[in-house]
Amino acid sequence: MKTFVGVFKYSLLVSLLALVIAYFYGGWAALFLCVILGLMEVSLSFDNAVVNARILEKMSHFWQQIFLTVGILIAVVGMRLLMPLLLVSITTGLSFSDVITLALEKGDPEQVGTYGHYLHDAHPQIAAFGGMFLLMLFLDFIFEDRDIKWLTWLEKPLAKVGQLDSLSFVVALGALLLGASIADDPVVVLIAGVLGIITYVLVNGLGSLFEGSAETGEVPGIHGSSEDINSNNPSKKSGPNALVVLTGRAAFFSFLYLEVLDASFSFDGVIGAFAITADPIIIALGLGLIGSLFVRSITIYLVRQGTLNDYIYLDHGAHWAIGALASILIVSIGTPVPELVTGLIGVVLIGAAFASSVVRNKRVAALTEKSSDSTVGVN
């Protein structure tokens, strides 16, 4: 309970402040919309919290606090406020000041020429970029042979075919071509998707570079060895997430990886928010201050409690949820997908992984108790 209060107290306080601001900004209606948007963000990004926790657990306490402070500023101001404005400005050719004026105007987001309409028109390239980044993350995880497997009947054959070099790129590019084939502007979708893959490769490559340096002790600010990594985490993870304590440059690139990952997850939430309200202030308060901060607090809580080590299939459930979200983003390039489907599929997969972990833990405990009783009987 003490850990829970310590981790979530700032989320609760900031959420209360956000609701007060929303009330004075737009009355009870704005307050209600903020609550809905906050709940939507948490449901859509719970799988993000699980993946982030695995990365964050190897970072020092200082960088965990940076994730909660500087990271939340990036999430609120950067991803939930500035990013949509920049996208509309880039895709329409309007000046940034004109887009801000347009965003502050009240109106139906479905109406041609409104901020919400322009952002909706930019959805295909947003979905292509985010979908490719998340798909690469999923594929690199699922094509790797791991000691721990959740859906054994499926993960074993996938790990076997994953021995083919660059299979992740083949599958991702094939999915991108399919997505482009259903888009109104295939060239724009292809460019955005390729940029998503390039971003993943660069950020993931930098993480792997520092991970390798951590094993040899060559990078200042990283403490740990390959023995530390193997003893704490027998299965390798995709991205910069070996279990070492990172500071300095290594921690910075892990932090960068987390922020790009959060950006990819936030795309669908930002677009989906315009089905609820077109007001960027309410979206920033609900998605950003309430939703994003709670997702980050959940991440920290998972790290502090060691939840991922206690429930070993959560990693797998989160990555399958990422794969599902990536597929939904690609499909949404040409066909609208209800937000309810997007939100629930991650919750269902992670819930199933958690339940499987509980069953597995009980089975292991029963076997351990039986073995202990047998040993006592022999003595």
C-alpha positions in Angstrom: 0.0 0.0 0.0 2.9 2.3 0.9 4.4 1.7 -2.6 1.1 2.3 -4.3 0.5 5.7 -2.5 4.2 6.7 -3.1 4.0 6.0 -6.9 0.5 7.2 -7.6 0.2 10.3 -5.3 1.4 12.7 -8.0 -0.8 11.1 -10.6 -3.8 11.6 -8.4 -2.9 15.2 -7.5 -2.2 16.2 -11.1 -5.4 14.5 -12.2 -7.3 16.5 -9.7 -5.7 19.7 -10.8 -6.4 18.8 -14.5 -10.1 18.2 -13.6 -10.3 21.6 -11.8 -8.8 23.3 -14.8 -11.2 21.5 -17.1 -14.2 22.6 -15.0 -13.1 26.3 -15.1 -12.4 26.0 -18.8 -15.6 24.4 -19.9 -17.8 23.4 -17.0 -19.0 20.0 -16.1 -19.1 18.9 -19.7 -15.3 19.5 -20.1 -14.6 17.8 -16.8 -16.6 14.7 -17.9 -14.8 14.6 -21.2 -11.4 14.7 -19.4 -12.4 11.7 -17.3 -13.4 9.7 -20.4 -10.3 10.6 -22.3 -8.1 9.7 -19.3 -9.8 6.3 -19.0 -9.4 5.7 -22.8 -5.7 6.5 -22.7 -5.1 4.1 -19.8 -7.0 1.3 -21.6 -5.2 1.9 -24.9 -1.8 2.2 -23.4 -1.7 -0.5 -20.6 0.4 -2.7 -22.9 2.7 0.2 -23.3 3.2 0.4 -19.5 4.2 -3.3 -19.4 6.8 -2.9 -22.1 8.1 0.3 -20.7 8.5 -1.3 -17.3 10.8 -4.0 -18.7 13.0 -1.2 -20.2 12.7 1.1 -17.2 13.7 -1.5 -14.6 17.3 -1.3 -15.7 17.5 2.5 -15.5 18.7 4.3 -12.4 16.3 5.9 -10.0 17.3 9.3 -11.4 16.3 8.4 -14.9 13.1 6.8 -13.7 12.3 10.2 -12.2 13.2 11.9 -15.5 10.8 9.5 -17.2 8.1 10.7 -14.8 8.9 14.4 -15.1 10.5 15.4 -18.3 8.9 12.4 -20.0 5.4 13.6 -19.0 6.1 17.0 -20.4 7.1 15.5 -23.7 4.0 13.3 -23.6 1.6 16.2 -22.8 3.1 19.2 -24.6 4.9 17.3 -27.3 2.7 14.3 -28.3 -0.8 15.3 -27.2 -0.6 19.1 -28.0 2.2 20.1 -30.4 2.4 16.8 -32.5 -1.2 17.0 -33.8 -0.7 20.7 -34.6 2.5 20.1 -36.5 0.9 17.2 -38.4 -1.9 19.4 -39.6 0.5 22.2 -40.5 2.7 19.9 -42.5 -0.1 18.0 -44.3 -2.2 21.1 -45.1 0.6 23.7 -45.8 -1.1 26.1 -43.2 1.2 28.1 -41.0 1.6 26.9 -37.4 -0.2 30.0 -36.0 -3.1 29.5 -38.4 -3.4 25.9 -37.2 -3.5 27.0 -33.6 -6.3 29.5 -34.4 -8.1 26.7 -36.2 -7.7 24.3 -33.3 -9.1 26.8 -30.8 -12.2 27.3 -32.8 -15.3 25.4 -31.6 -16.9 23.3 -34.3 -17.9 19.9 -35.6 -14.6 17.9 -36.3 -16.4 16.2 -39.2 -16.9 19.5 -41.0 -14.5 20.2 -43.9 -11.8 22.7 -43.1 -11.8 22.2 -39.3 -8.8 21.1 -37.2 -10.3 17.7 -36.5 -11.1 17.1 -40.1 -7.5 17.9 -41.2 -6.1 15.7 -38.4 -8.4 12.9 -39.5 -7.1 13.3 -43.1 -3.6 12.8 -41.8 -4.5 9.5 -40.2 -3.1 7.2 -42.9 0.5 8.5 -42.7 0.2 8.5 -38.8 -1.1 5.0 -38.8 1.6 3.8 -41.2 4.5 5.3 -39.2 3.2 4.1 -35.8 2.1 0.8 -37.2 5.5 0.0 -38.7 7.4 1.0 -35.5 5.2 -1.2 -33.3 5.1 -4.1 -35.8 8.9 -4.2 -35.9 9.0 -4.2 -32.1 6.5 -7.1 -32.0 8.2 -9.1 -34.8 11.7 -8.8 -33.2 10.2 -10.1 -30.0 8.2 -13.0 -31.4 10.8 -14.2 -33.9 13.4 -14.7 -31.2 13.8 -18.1 -29.5 13.2 -17.6 -25.8 13.5 -19.8 -22.8 10.1 -18.7 -21.6 7.1 -19.2 -24.0 3.5 -18.3 -23.3 1.5 -19.5 -26.4 3.9 -22.5 -27.0 1.9 -23.9 -29.9 2.4 -20.6 -31.8 5.6 -19.1 -30.4 7.7 -22.2 -31.0 7.1 -22.3 -34.8 7.5 -18.5 -35.0 10.8 -18.7 -33.2 11.9 -21.4 -35.6 11.1 -19.5 -38.8 12.5 -16.4 -37.1 16.0 -17.9 -37.6 15.8 -16.6 -41.2 17.8 -13.5 -41.4 15.9 -10.2 -41.7 12.5 -11.9 -41.6 11.1 -9.0 -39.5 11.9 -6.6 -42.4 10.3 -8.9 -44.9 7.1 -9.2 -43.0 6.9 -5.5 -42.0 7.5 -4.4 -45.6 4.9 -6.8 -46.9 2.4 -5.4 -44.3 3.3 -1.9 -45.4 2.6 -2.8 -49.1 -0.8 -4.2 -48.1 -1.5 -1.1 -46.1 -0.5 1.2 -49.0 -2.7 -0.8 -51.4 -5.8 0.2 -49.5 -4.8 3.8 -49.0 -6.0 6.8 -51.1 -2.5 8.0 -51.4 -0.1 5.0 -51.4 3.1 7.0 -51.9 2.5 9.0 -48.7 1.7 5.9 -46.7 4.8 4.1 -48.1 7.1 7.0 -47.1 5.6 7.3 -43.6 5.8 3.5 -43.1 9.5 3.4 -44.2 10.2 6.3 -41.9 8.7 4.3 -39.0 10.9 1.3 -39.8 14.0 3.6 -40.1 13.2 5.2 -36.7 12.8 1.8 -35.0 16.1 0.5 -36.5 18.0 3.7 -35.4 16.7 3.8 -31.9 16.8 0.1 -31.4 20.3 0.0 -32.9 21.6 2.7 -30.5 20.1 0.7 -27.6 21.8 -2.5 -28.8 25.1 -0.7 -29.2 25.0 0.5 -25.6 23.7 -2.8 -24.4 26.7 -4.5 -26.0 29.0 -1.9 -24.4 27.4 -2.6 -21.0 28.4 -6.2 -21.3 32.0 -5.4 -21.9 32.1 -2.4 -19.6 33.3 0.0 -22.3 30.7 2.8 -21.8 31.0 5.1 -18.8 27.8 5.3 -16.7 26.8 1.7 -17.2 27.3 -0.8 -14.4 26.9 -4.4 -14.9 28.2 -7.4 -16.9 26.9 -10.1 -19.1 26.7 -12.3 -16.0 24.4 -9.7 -14.4 22.2 -9.7 -17.4 22.0 -13.5 -17.8 21.4 -14.1 -14.1 18.5 -11.6 -13.9 16.9 -12.1 -17.3 17.6 -15.4 -19.1 15.6 -14.4 -22.2 16.8 -11.6 -24.4 14.5 -8.8 -25.1 14.0 -6.6 -28.1 15.1 -3.0 -27.8 17.5 -1.6 -25.2 16.3 -3.5 -22.3 19.0 -5.8 -20.8 18.8 -5.7 -17.0 21.7 -3.4 -16.1 21.7 -0.1 -14.2 22.0 2.6 -16.8 23.1 6.2 -16.4 24.6 8.8 -18.7 24.5 8.3 -22.5 23.1 4.7 -22.2 20.2 5.9 -20.0 19.6 8.8 -22.4 19.1 6.4 -25.4 16.9 4.1 -23.3 14.9 7.2 -22.4 14.7 8.1 -26.1 13.5 4.6 -26.9 10.8 4.9 -24.3 9.6 8.3 -25.7 9.5 7.1 -29.3 7.6 4.0 -28.1 5.1 6.2 -26.3 4.7 8.3 -29.4 3.8 5.3 -31.5 1.3 4.2 -28.9 -0.2 7.7 -28.6 -1.1 8.1 -32.3 -4.3 6.0 -32.1 -5.3 7.7 -28.8 -4.9 11.2 -30.2 -6.9 10.4 -33.4 -9.5 8.6 -31.4 -9.9 11.5 -29.0 -11.4 13.6 -31.9 -14.3 11.2 -31.9 -15.1 12.6 -28.4 -14.0 16.2 -28.7 -12.0 18.5 -31.1 -10.9 20.8 -28.3 -7.0 20.5 -28.0 -7.0 21.8 -24.5 -9.4 19.1 -23.2 -7.4 16.5 -25.2 -4.2 17.7 -23.6 -5.7 17.6 -20.1 -7.5 14.2 -20.5 -5.1 12.2 -22.6 -1.9 14.0 -21.4 -2.1 15.0 -17.8 -4.5 12.4 -16.6 -4.0 9.4 -19.0 -0.3 9.6 -19.7 0.7 10.3 -16.1 -1.3 7.3 -14.9 0.3 5.1 -17.6 3.7 6.2 -16.4 2.8 5.7 -12.8 1.6 2.1 -13.7 5.0 1.6 -15.3 6.9 2.7 -12.2 4.7 0.6 -10.0 5.3 -2.5 -12.1 9.1 -1.9 -11.7 9.0 -1.2 -8.0 6.9 -4.3 -7.3 8.8 -6.6 -9.5 5.5 -7.6 -11.2 7.1 -8.7 -14.5 9.3 -11.2 -12.7 6.4 -12.5 -10.6 4.1 -12.8 -13.6 6.4 -14.0 -16.3 3.9 -14.1 -19.2 3.0 -10.4 -19.0 5.9 -9.5 -21.3 4.4 -11.9 -23.9 0.9 -10.6 -23.5 2.0 -7.0 -23.9 4.0 -7.8 -27.1 1.0 -9.7 -28.6 -1.1 -6.7 -27.7 1.4 -4.5 -29.5 1.2 -6.8 -32.6 -2.6 -6.5 -32.5 -2.4 -2.7 -32.2 0.1 -2.6 -35.1 -2.3 -4.7 -37.2 -5.2 -2.4 -36.3 -3.3 0.7 -37.3 -2.4 -0.8 -40.7 -6.0 -1.9 -41.3 -7.2 1.5 -40.3 -5.3 3.1 -43.1 -8.2 2.1 -45.4 -10.9 1.0 -43.0 -12.1 2.7 -39.8 -11.7 0.5 -36.7 -13.8 1.2 -33.6 -11.9 2.6 -30.6 -13.6 0.0 -28.4 -11.9 -2.8 -30.3 -8.5 -1.1 -30.1 -8.8 -0.6 -26.4 -10.2 -3.9 -25.4 -7.9 -6.2 -27.4 -4.9 -5.1 -25.4 -6.7 -5.5 -22.1 -7.9 -9.0 -23.0 -4.5 -10.2 -24.1 -2.7 -8.8 -21.1 -5.5 -10.2 -18.8 -5.0 -13.6 -20.4 -1.3 -13.5 -19.9 -1.7 -12.4 -16.2 -4.2 -15.3 -15.6 -1.8 -17.8 -17.3 1.0 -16.5 -15.0 -1.1 -17.0 -11.9 -1.9 -20.6 -13.0 1.7 -21.2 -13.7 2.8 -19.8 -10.3 0.3 -22.0 -8.5 1.5 -25.1 -10.4 5.2 -24.3 -9.6 4.3 -23.7 -5.9 2.5 -27.0 -5.7 5.4 -28.9 -7.3 7.8 -27.2 -4.9 5.7 -28.1 -1.9 5.4 -31.7 -3.1 9.1 -32.0 -3.6 9.7 -30.5 -0.2 7.3 -33.0 1.5 9.1 -35.8 -0.3 12.5 -34.7 0.9 11.2 -34.4 4.5 9.7 -38.0 4.3 13.0 -39.4 3.1 14.9 -37.7 6.0 
